[in-house]
């Protein structure tokens, strides 16, 4: 039928593939799904490239893929704007759509470049796709303060065979291998349908098998070594509703919740989540701090909690400790746009939302780890742990990583589980255990191998206790950061793409 032949099916399939990719991430955990969806995008873009359509068609397909993925995967932004931010529903929906469309510009860029630069079908074309996809994710992770959420590599935490590469190349390197896996699978599928492609299919199959075997072999390698004795920790989850958190009449409820949790769960290190005490540090009753200090001292330990420091003229989102190790403090340095600071020209945004304390002062980029129970604990707050290149700034000095968060802003959505998976990738990259104390979930203890050792059910008031081990040493990723992967991506483009330069024989290859 003529209408079926002329209908732009690629433009319908692309956003569906993007939306389906979300099932590869937590809480669903179907990590092979993103291999298939990226393989599908590779096939769609390859069809467009073979027909020599304008680069804008590649941009459209990549953008639609990204739009479908972000609308399905970060819909919790609407929850924070509408349910808890007080923004009118229609405006919150439009703002969420606009944000997702902005994030979709990065895969659109990758699609446009692929349509323009793609070599003939085969393993070299797969290399170009993987390199462009990786560079687009890397750009998204730092341009305009960055939003690295849903980078393809995050779906490849254990038990994925690609997880073993994380300590070497980090999440973007794993994204490169994820995109390469999808493209290889698409090439194998194409080889099964077309005659005369058997040599190319054989090469791709061998490369894919080597990739999986290498990942499995690397997953058994310990890059870091235990440091010091075990430390008993108690991670407290107060489960204070976001609607109640900043109400003055509910303040006593928050204070008592953490008072009793601390009293009933003694440990060498007790951790309360981000902004656990919803007030300025200077306003906390002295008898309350004395009581919490005594709870820590009875275990010859320390207590760490999130709170706002400073005053109304200048304030910071901080973590403060008290106890036998003395007072220590960390100020959050990577602030959330529109949540913790308002970019220039967007003051009108505050008129639509009701976010308490939206003008935080950022802390220094480099801050000393907390010295507690013989361990050096590097603290980060909220989504700071989504930026691996910043987390490694505390290494190799730090022996344990600690994140405190308040995910109540996003309700019962995908955000808490996705955030936990991001933390698992940080554990793999650094070879360190990670502690997470959150208000509503997911409070967890993560091993240096990226496996969750224990976690509390979300939306419960409880304490997670356990013994944690510090680790010393460096992984290749902590030495080189993301630059190794970025360099590899550019080398792959130079090697596999004749329109960029390529090797002398590149103009003579055959499909």
Secondary structure by P-SEA (a helix, b strand, c coil): cccccccaaaaaaaaaaaaacccccccccccaaaaaaaaaaaaaaaaaaaacccaaaaaaaaaaaaaaaaaaccccccccccccccccaaaaaaaaaaaaaaaaaaaaaaaaaaaaccccccaaaaaaaaaaaaaaaaaaacccccccccccccccccccccccccccccaaaaaaaaaaaaaaaaaaaaaaccccaaaaaaaaaaaaaaaaaaaaaacccccccccccbbbbbbbbccccccccccccaaaaaaaaaaaaaaaccccbbbbcccccccccccccaaaaaaaaaaaaaaccbbbbbbbcccccccccccccccccccccccccccccccccccccccccccccccccccccccccccccccccccbbbbbcccccccccccccccccccbbbbbbccccccccaaaaaaaaaaaaaaaaccbbbbbbbccccccccccccccccccccccbbbbbbbbbbbbbbcccccccaaaaaaaaaaaaaacccccccccccccccc
